Amino acid sequence: MRRMSSRGAVKLSAIESIDEREFRHLLAWISRAYEGPARRDGTRHASSSDGRATIALLPPRHPERERARLRVPHGTLELPDFRIEVLER
């Protein structure tokens, strides 16, 4: 959360690689965001597991063309190039 909270909305493609701990948190954030409904613009929100922040998951305009490839501890993860914004409370 610290890595992303001071940067505003960050595209996943700008991250490039993450360690195992960050990867687990990223997947948890995305999962929590998808548990709730999307707003009209497709943005989804979730609270961090400790309740200290809100995470906004903003979709790319063209998810089928705008892709991110993250180097993760066990290989490569390819997914839409979401923007993630951490809003501390």
Secondary structure, DSSP 8 states (H G I E B T S, - for coil): -HHHHTSSSEEHHHH-B--HHHHHHHHHHHHHHHHS---TTS-EEEE-TTSSEEEEEE--SSTTT-EEEEEETTEEEEEE--EEEEEE-
